Amino acid sequence: MGLLDNVKAKLSPAKDKVSGLAQQHGDKVRHGLDEAAKIVDEKTKGKYSGRIQTGTGKARDAVDRLAHRDGTEGPGGGSTPPPAS
């Protein structure tokens, strides 16, 4: 087993825990992102609205990926991982 395989094996429980937390609290996280974006947009007087919206969208997508809401199976969901190269 290589070094990368050892690291992946050690981090797997943490990934599963983060995924579970994202599933449980994803709505709160997305609400917080929206509130933070709104406040920053107000403080910058709309100067960076496009960039704020882009960043907020990417953060929301990341939360959705962590919570496996993009159509993929969750931890232990039965999907076969790609072969290691």
Backbone atoms as SQL, in Angstrom:
CREATE TABLE atoms (id INTEGER PRIMARY KEY, chain TEXT, resi INTEGER, resn TEXT, atom TEXT, x REAL, y REAL, z REAL);
INSERT INTO atoms VALUES
  (1, 'A', 1, 'MET', 'N', 0.860, -1.177, 0.000),
  (2, 'A', 1, 'MET', 'CA', 0.000, 0.000, 0.000),
  (3, 'A', 1, 'MET', 'C', 0.901, 1.234, 0.000),
  (4, 'A', 2, 'GLY', 'N', 0.640, 2.138, -0.914),
  (5, 'A', 2, 'GLY', 'CA', 1.452, 3.327, -1.037),
  (6, 'A', 2, 'GLY', 'C', 1.065, 4.405, -0.039),
  (7, 'A', 3, 'LEU', 'N', 1.867, 5.432, -0.007),
  (8, 'A', 3, 'LEU', 'CA', 1.649, 6.544, 0.919),
  (9, 'A', 3, 'LEU', 'C', 0.294, 7.205, 0.679),
  (10, 'A', 4, 'LEU', 'N', -0.055, 7.428, -0.571),
  (11, 'A', 4, 'LEU', 'CA', -1.328, 8.062, -0.890),
  (12, 'A', 4, 'LEU', 'C', -2.509, 7.200, -0.442),
  (13, 'A', 5, 'ASP', 'N', -2.380, 5.893, -0.597),
  (14, 'A', 5, 'ASP', 'CA', -3.436, 4.988, -0.144),
  (15, 'A', 5, 'ASP', 'C', -3.593, 5.053, 1.376),
  (16, 'A', 6, 'ASN', 'N', -2.475, 5.148, 2.093),
  (17, 'A', 6, 'ASN', 'CA', -2.529, 5.262, 3.549),
  (18, 'A', 6, 'ASN', 'C', -3.223, 6.549, 3.972),
  (19, 'A', 7, 'VAL', 'N', -2.908, 7.642, 3.301),
  (20, 'A', 7, 'VAL', 'CA', -3.529, 8.930, 3.621),
  (21, 'A', 7, 'VAL', 'C', -5.026, 8.873, 3.349),
  (22, 'A', 8, 'LYS', 'N', -5.411, 8.313, 2.212),
  (23, 'A', 8, 'LYS', 'CA', -6.830, 8.197, 1.871),
  (24, 'A', 8, 'LYS', 'C', -7.571, 7.348, 2.909),
  (25, 'A', 9, 'ALA', 'N', -6.954, 6.265, 3.336),
  (26, 'A', 9, 'ALA', 'CA', -7.589, 5.385, 4.320),
  (27, 'A', 9, 'ALA', 'C', -7.782, 6.102, 5.656),
  (28, 'A', 10, 'LYS', 'N', -6.819, 6.917, 6.042),
  (29, 'A', 10, 'LYS', 'CA', -6.908, 7.629, 7.319),
  (30, 'A', 10, 'LYS', 'C', -7.928, 8.768, 7.253),
  (31, 'A', 11, 'LEU', 'N', -8.088, 9.391, 6.086),
  (32, 'A', 11, 'LEU', 'CA', -9.007, 10.519, 5.947),
  (33, 'A', 11, 'LEU', 'C', -10.436, 10.105, 5.616),
  (34, 'A', 12, 'SER', 'N', -10.656, 8.869, 5.266),
  (35, 'A', 12, 'SER', 'CA', -11.992, 8.411, 4.894),
  (36, 'A', 12, 'SER', 'C', -13.031, 8.634, 5.989),
  (37, 'A', 13, 'PRO', 'N', -12.746, 8.316, 7.261),
  (38, 'A', 13, 'PRO', 'CA', -13.760, 8.586, 8.299),
  (39, 'A', 13, 'PRO', 'C', -14.096, 10.071, 8.425),
  (40, 'A', 14, 'ALA', 'N', -13.100, 10.931, 8.265),
  (41, 'A', 14, 'ALA', 'CA', -13.353, 12.374, 8.349),
  (42, 'A', 14, 'ALA', 'C', -14.229, 12.828, 7.192),
  (43, 'A', 15, 'LYS', 'N', -13.982, 12.297, 6.017),
  (44, 'A', 15, 'LYS', 'CA', -14.788, 12.661, 4.844),
  (45, 'A', 15, 'LYS', 'C', -16.241, 12.245, 5.059),
  (46, 'A', 16, 'ASP', 'N', -16.435, 11.048, 5.606),
  (47, 'A', 16, 'ASP', 'CA', -17.794, 10.577, 5.872),
  (48, 'A', 16, 'ASP', 'C', -18.495, 11.462, 6.903),
  (49, 'A', 17, 'LYS', 'N', -17.752, 11.879, 7.918),
  (50, 'A', 17, 'LYS', 'CA', -18.343, 12.731, 8.958),
  (51, 'A', 17, 'LYS', 'C', -18.716, 14.099, 8.377),
  (52, 'A', 18, 'VAL', 'N', -17.840, 14.688, 7.576),
  (53, 'A', 18, 'VAL', 'CA', -18.128, 15.977, 6.960),
  (54, 'A', 18, 'VAL', 'C', -19.334, 15.859, 6.034),
  (55, 'A', 19, 'SER', 'N', -19.411, 14.765, 5.311),
  (56, 'A', 19, 'SER', 'CA', -20.549, 14.546, 4.424),
  (57, 'A', 19, 'SER', 'C', -21.850, 14.477, 5.219),
  (58, 'A', 20, 'GLY', 'N', -21.824, 13.768, 6.333),
  (59, 'A', 20, 'GLY', 'CA', -23.010, 13.670, 7.173),
  (60, 'A', 20, 'GLY', 'C', -23.421, 15.016, 7.739),
  (61, 'A', 21, 'LEU', 'N', -22.441, 15.794, 8.182),
  (62, 'A', 21, 'LEU', 'CA', -22.742, 17.130, 8.703),
  (63, 'A', 21, 'LEU', 'C', -23.303, 18.038, 7.619),
  (64, 'A', 22, 'ALA', 'N', -22.761, 17.919, 6.414),
  (65, 'A', 22, 'ALA', 'CA', -23.273, 18.731, 5.303),
  (66, 'A', 22, 'ALA', 'C', -24.712, 18.346, 4.974),
  (67, 'A', 23, 'GLN', 'N', -25.036, 17.066, 5.101),
  (68, 'A', 23, 'GLN', 'CA', -26.415, 16.641, 4.854),
  (69, 'A', 23, 'GLN', 'C', -27.350, 17.171, 5.927),
  (70, 'A', 24, 'GLN', 'N', -26.908, 17.136, 7.185),
  (71, 'A', 24, 'GLN', 'CA', -27.750, 17.577, 8.292),
  (72, 'A', 24, 'GLN', 'C', -27.923, 19.086, 8.330),
  (73, 'A', 25, 'HIS', 'N', -26.851, 19.815, 8.068),
  (74, 'A', 25, 'HIS', 'CA', -26.854, 21.258, 8.288),
  (75, 'A', 25, 'HIS', 'C', -26.656, 22.065, 7.010),
  (76, 'A', 26, 'GLY', 'N', -26.838, 21.437, 5.874),
  (77, 'A', 26, 'GLY', 'CA', -26.619, 22.118, 4.594),
  (78, 'A', 26, 'GLY', 'C', -27.483, 23.351, 4.416),
  (79, 'A', 27, 'ASP', 'N', -28.727, 23.285, 4.867),
  (80, 'A', 27, 'ASP', 'CA', -29.619, 24.432, 4.718),
  (81, 'A', 27, 'ASP', 'C', -29.121, 25.618, 5.537),
  (82, 'A', 28, 'LYS', 'N', -28.633, 25.346, 6.729),
  (83, 'A', 28, 'LYS', 'CA', -28.102, 26.420, 7.580),
  (84, 'A', 28, 'LYS', 'C', -26.843, 27.031, 6.960),
  (85, 'A', 29, 'VAL', 'N', -26.000, 26.178, 6.401),
  (86, 'A', 29, 'VAL', 'CA', -24.770, 26.665, 5.772),
  (87, 'A', 29, 'VAL', 'C', -25.104, 27.538, 4.570),
  (88, 'A', 30, 'ARG', 'N', -26.032, 27.077, 3.724),
  (89, 'A', 30, 'ARG', 'CA', -26.417, 27.863, 2.549),
  (90, 'A', 30, 'ARG', 'C', -27.059, 29.188, 2.959),
  (91, 'A', 31, 'HIS', 'N', -27.865, 29.169, 4.004),
  (92, 'A', 31, 'HIS', 'CA', -28.474, 30.406, 4.500),
  (93, 'A', 31, 'HIS', 'C', -27.382, 31.366, 4.991),
  (94, 'A', 32, 'GLY', 'N', -26.402, 30.842, 5.711),
  (95, 'A', 32, 'GLY', 'CA', -25.292, 31.665, 6.181),
  (96, 'A', 32, 'GLY', 'C', -24.484, 32.251, 5.034),
  (97, 'A', 33, 'LEU', 'N', -24.266, 31.469, 3.997),
  (98, 'A', 33, 'LEU', 'CA', -23.554, 31.965, 2.819),
  (99, 'A', 33, 'LEU', 'C', -24.314, 33.116, 2.169),
  (100, 'A', 34, 'ASP', 'N', -25.628, 32.945, 2.049),
  (101, 'A', 34, 'ASP', 'CA', -26.446, 33.998, 1.440),
  (102, 'A', 34, 'ASP', 'C', -26.431, 35.274, 2.281),
  (103, 'A', 35, 'GLU', 'N', -26.528, 35.117, 3.590),
  (104, 'A', 35, 'GLU', 'CA', -26.504, 36.287, 4.481),
  (105, 'A', 35, 'GLU', 'C', -25.152, 36.998, 4.410),
  (106, 'A', 36, 'ALA', 'N', -24.077, 36.217, 4.427),
  (107, 'A', 36, 'ALA', 'CA', -22.742, 36.814, 4.345),
  (108, 'A', 36, 'ALA', 'C', -22.557, 37.537, 3.017),
  (109, 'A', 37, 'ALA', 'N', -23.016, 36.932, 1.930),
  (110, 'A', 37, 'ALA', 'CA', -22.906, 37.567, 0.617),
  (111, 'A', 37, 'ALA', 'C', -23.679, 38.875, 0.583),
  (112, 'A', 38, 'LYS', 'N', -24.865, 38.878, 1.170),
  (113, 'A', 38, 'LYS', 'CA', -25.700, 40.087, 1.202),
  (114, 'A', 38, 'LYS', 'C', -24.995, 41.206, 1.982),
  (115, 'A', 39, 'ILE', 'N', -24.430, 40.871, 3.125),
  (116, 'A', 39, 'ILE', 'CA', -23.746, 41.874, 3.953),
  (117, 'A', 39, 'ILE', 'C', -22.515, 42.425, 3.239),
  (118, 'A', 40, 'VAL', 'N', -21.722, 41.535, 2.643),
  (119, 'A', 40, 'VAL', 'CA', -20.521, 41.987, 1.931),
  (120, 'A', 40, 'VAL', 'C', -20.904, 42.860, 0.746),
  (121, 'A', 41, 'ASP', 'N', -21.956, 42.473, 0.034),
  (122, 'A', 41, 'ASP', 'CA', -22.413, 43.260, -1.110),
  (123, 'A', 41, 'ASP', 'C', -22.856, 44.651, -0.662),
  (124, 'A', 42, 'GLU', 'N', -23.540, 44.727, 0.476),
  (125, 'A', 42, 'GLU', 'CA', -23.952, 46.029, 1.005),
  (126, 'A', 42, 'GLU', 'C', -22.747, 46.867, 1.412),
  (127, 'A', 43, 'LYS', 'N', -21.770, 46.234, 2.077),
  (128, 'A', 43, 'LYS', 'CA', -20.581, 46.964, 2.543),
  (129, 'A', 43, 'LYS', 'C', -19.745, 47.484, 1.377),
  (130, 'A', 44, 'THR', 'N', -19.725, 46.760, 0.271),
  (131, 'A', 44, 'THR', 'CA', -18.946, 47.194, -0.887),
  (132, 'A', 44, 'THR', 'C', -19.793, 48.008, -1.861),
  (133, 'A', 45, 'LYS', 'N', -21.034, 48.310, -1.467),
  (134, 'A', 45, 'LYS', 'CA', -21.953, 49.130, -2.264),
  (135, 'A', 45, 'LYS', 'C', -22.156, 48.569, -3.671),
  (136, 'A', 46, 'GLY', 'N', -22.208, 47.235, -3.759),
  (137, 'A', 46, 'GLY', 'CA', -22.502, 46.587, -5.030),
  (138, 'A', 46, 'GLY', 'C', -21.355, 46.550, -6.019),
  (139, 'A', 47, 'LYS', 'N', -20.189, 47.041, -5.616),
  (140, 'A', 47, 'LYS', 'CA', -19.061, 47.116, -6.541),
  (141, 'A', 47, 'LYS', 'C', -18.606, 45.726, -7.009),
  (142, 'A', 48, 'TYR', 'N', -18.726, 44.719, -6.137),
  (143, 'A', 48, 'TYR', 'CA', -18.243, 43.380, -6.460),
  (144, 'A', 48, 'TYR', 'C', -19.383, 42.362, -6.519),
  (145, 'A', 49, 'SER', 'N', -20.581, 42.798, -6.859),
  (146, 'A', 49, 'SER', 'CA', -21.756, 41.922, -6.850),
  (147, 'A', 49, 'SER', 'C', -21.554, 40.657, -7.681),
  (148, 'A', 50, 'GLY', 'N', -21.021, 40.796, -8.861),
  (149, 'A', 50, 'GLY', 'CA', -20.810, 39.634, -9.731),
  (150, 'A', 50, 'GLY', 'C', -19.859, 38.631, -9.123),
  (151, 'A', 51, 'ARG', 'N', -18.773, 39.113, -8.571),
  (152, 'A', 51, 'ARG', 'CA', -17.794, 38.216, -7.951),
  (153, 'A', 51, 'ARG', 'C', -18.359, 37.568, -6.693),
  (154, 'A', 52, 'ILE', 'N', -19.135, 38.321, -5.939),
  (155, 'A', 52, 'ILE', 'CA', -19.749, 37.776, -4.722),
  (156, 'A', 52, 'ILE', 'C', -20.729, 36.673, -5.096),
  (157, 'A', 53, 'GLN', 'N', -21.539, 36.906, -6.123),
  (158, 'A', 53, 'GLN', 'CA', -22.503, 35.894, -6.559),
  (159, 'A', 53, 'GLN', 'C', -21.794, 34.641, -7.069),
  (160, 'A', 54, 'THR', 'N', -20.711, 34.838, -7.812),
  (161, 'A', 54, 'THR', 'CA', -19.946, 33.703, -8.320),
  (162, 'A', 54, 'THR', 'C', -19.363, 32.883, -7.173),
  (163, 'A', 55, 'GLY', 'N', -18.748, 33.559, -6.224),
  (164, 'A', 55, 'GLY', 'CA', -18.160, 32.864, -5.080),
  (165, 'A', 55, 'GLY', 'C', -19.195, 32.156, -4.237),
  (166, 'A', 56, 'THR', 'N', -20.321, 32.802, -4.032),
  (167, 'A', 56, 'THR', 'CA', -21.394, 32.190, -3.249),
  (168, 'A', 56, 'THR', 'C', -21.938, 30.962, -3.962),
  (169, 'A', 57, 'GLY', 'N', -22.095, 31.058, -5.262),
  (170, 'A', 57, 'GLY', 'CA', -22.571, 29.907, -6.037),
  (171, 'A', 57, 'GLY', 'C', -21.617, 28.731, -5.958),
  (172, 'A', 58, 'LYS', 'N', -20.326, 28.997, -6.047),
  (173, 'A', 58, 'LYS', 'CA', -19.332, 27.927, -5.954),
  (174, 'A', 58, 'LYS', 'C', -19.333, 27.306, -4.559),
  (175, 'A', 59, 'ALA', 'N', -19.485, 28.131, -3.533),
  (176, 'A', 59, 'ALA', 'CA', -19.531, 27.609, -2.170),
  (177, 'A', 59, 'ALA', 'C', -20.771, 26.742, -1.967),
  (178, 'A', 60, 'ARG', 'N', -21.906, 27.181, -2.503),
  (179, 'A', 60, 'ARG', 'CA', -23.143, 26.386, -2.390),
  (180, 'A', 60, 'ARG', 'C', -22.993, 25.056, -3.122),
  (181, 'A', 61, 'ASP', 'N', -22.368, 25.068, -4.295),
  (182, 'A', 61, 'ASP', 'CA', -22.130, 23.835, -5.035),
  (183, 'A', 61, 'ASP', 'C', -21.234, 22.888, -4.244),
  (184, 'A', 62, 'ALA', 'N', -20.229, 23.436, -3.577),
  (185, 'A', 62, 'ALA', 'CA', -19.323, 22.610, -2.773),
  (186, 'A', 62, 'ALA', 'C', -20.077, 21.957, -1.619),
  (187, 'A', 63, 'VAL', 'N', -20.971, 22.698, -0.976),
  (188, 'A', 63, 'VAL', 'CA', -21.774, 22.126, 0.109),
  (189, 'A', 63, 'VAL', 'C', -22.656, 21.014, -0.437),
  (190, 'A', 64, 'ASP', 'N', -23.249, 21.230, -1.597),
  (191, 'A', 64, 'ASP', 'CA', -24.091, 20.208, -2.209),
  (192, 'A', 64, 'ASP', 'C', -23.283, 18.958, -2.555),
  (193, 'A', 65, 'ARG', 'N', -22.073, 19.138, -3.059),
  (194, 'A', 65, 'ARG', 'CA', -21.226, 17.982, -3.365),
  (195, 'A', 65, 'ARG', 'C', -20.871, 17.226, -2.099),
  (196, 'A', 66, 'LEU', 'N', -20.550, 17.952, -1.045),
  (197, 'A', 66, 'LEU', 'CA', -20.234, 17.293, 0.221),
  (198, 'A', 66, 'LEU', 'C', -21.429, 16.508, 0.745),
  (199, 'A', 67, 'ALA', 'N', -22.617, 17.043, 0.544),
  (200, 'A', 67, 'ALA', 'CA', -23.828, 16.384, 1.021),
  (201, 'A', 67, 'ALA', 'C', -24.345, 15.360, 0.019),
  (202, 'A', 68, 'HIS', 'N', -23.639, 15.175, -1.089),
  (203, 'A', 68, 'HIS', 'CA', -24.004, 14.221, -2.138),
  (204, 'A', 68, 'HIS', 'C', -25.389, 14.514, -2.698),
  (205, 'A', 69, 'ARG', 'N', -25.678, 15.780, -2.911),
  (206, 'A', 69, 'ARG', 'CA', -26.969, 16.167, -3.491),
  (207, 'A', 69, 'ARG', 'C', -26.869, 16.370, -4.994),
  (208, 'A', 70, 'ASP', 'N', -25.750, 15.996, -5.575),
  (209, 'A', 70, 'ASP', 'CA', -25.575, 16.169, -7.010),
  (210, 'A', 70, 'ASP', 'C', -25.936, 14.914, -7.796),
  (211, 'A', 71, 'GLY', 'N', -26.608, 13.968, -7.142),
  (212, 'A', 71, 'GLY', 'CA', -27.025, 12.756, -7.822),
  (213, 'A', 71, 'GLY', 'C', -26.089, 11.586, -7.620),
  (214, 'A', 72, 'THR', 'N', -24.956, 11.786, -6.968),
  (215, 'A', 72, 'THR', 'CA', -24.048, 10.682, -6.716),
  (216, 'A', 72, 'THR', 'C', -24.457, 9.987, -5.434),
  (217, 'A', 73, 'GLU', 'N', -23.971, 8.799, -5.267),
  (218, 'A', 73, 'GLU', 'CA', -24.280, 8.037, -4.064),
  (219, 'A', 73, 'GLU', 'C', -23.449, 8.548, -2.899),
  (220, 'A', 74, 'GLY', 'N', -23.994, 8.440, -1.727),
  (221, 'A', 74, 'GLY', 'CA', -23.300, 8.841, -0.519),
  (222, 'A', 74, 'GLY', 'C', -22.305, 7.795, -0.090),
  (223, 'A', 75, 'PRO', 'N', -21.713, 7.953, 1.091),
  (224, 'A', 75, 'PRO', 'CA', -20.738, 6.993, 1.588),
  (225, 'A', 75, 'PRO', 'C', -21.379, 5.614, 1.703),
  (226, 'A', 76, 'GLY', 'N', -20.717, 4.612, 1.123),
  (227, 'A', 76, 'GLY', 'CA', -21.251, 3.264, 1.182),
  (228, 'A', 76, 'GLY', 'C', -22.510, 3.085, 0.367),
  (229, 'A', 77, 'GLY', 'N', -22.720, 3.946, -0.618),
  (230, 'A', 77, 'GLY', 'CA', -23.954, 3.934, -1.387),
  (231, 'A', 77, 'GLY', 'C', -24.016, 2.904, -2.479),
  (232, 'A', 78, 'GLY', 'N', -22.991, 2.091, -2.616),
  (233, 'A', 78, 'GLY', 'CA', -23.053, 1.019, -3.577),
  (234, 'A', 78, 'GLY', 'C', -22.405, 1.345, -4.899),
  (235, 'A', 79, 'SER', 'N', -22.006, 2.565, -5.144),
  (236, 'A', 79, 'SER', 'CA', -21.347, 2.856, -6.401),
  (237, 'A', 79, 'SER', 'C', -19.897, 2.393, -6.314),
  (238, 'A', 80, 'THR', 'N', -19.384, 1.890, -7.415),
  (239, 'A', 80, 'THR', 'CA', -18.033, 1.370, -7.441),
  (240, 'A', 80, 'THR', 'C', -17.067, 2.501, -7.738),
  (241, 'A', 81, 'PRO', 'N', -16.041, 2.685, -6.888),
  (242, 'A', 81, 'PRO', 'CA', -15.070, 3.738, -7.154),
  (243, 'A', 81, 'PRO', 'C', -14.231, 3.394, -8.378),
  (244, 'A', 82, 'PRO', 'N', -13.669, 4.397, -9.044),
  (245, 'A', 82, 'PRO', 'CA', -12.827, 4.115, -10.203),
  (246, 'A', 82, 'PRO', 'C', -11.578, 3.369, -9.763),
  (247, 'A', 83, 'PRO', 'N', -11.011, 2.548, -10.659),
  (248, 'A', 83, 'PRO', 'CA', -9.818, 1.793, -10.290),
  (249, 'A', 83, 'PRO', 'C', -8.645, 2.729, -10.025),
  (250, 'A', 84, 'ALA', 'N', -7.823, 2.360, -9.045),
  (251, 'A', 84, 'ALA', 'CA', -6.636, 3.162, -8.708),
  (252, 'A', 84, 'ALA', 'C', -5.599, 2.994, -9.800),
  (253, 'A', 85, 'SER', 'N', -4.954, 4.094, -10.158),
  (254, 'A', 85, 'SER', 'CA', -3.931, 3.989, -11.209),
  (255, 'A', 85, 'SER', 'C', -2.571, 4.249, -10.656);
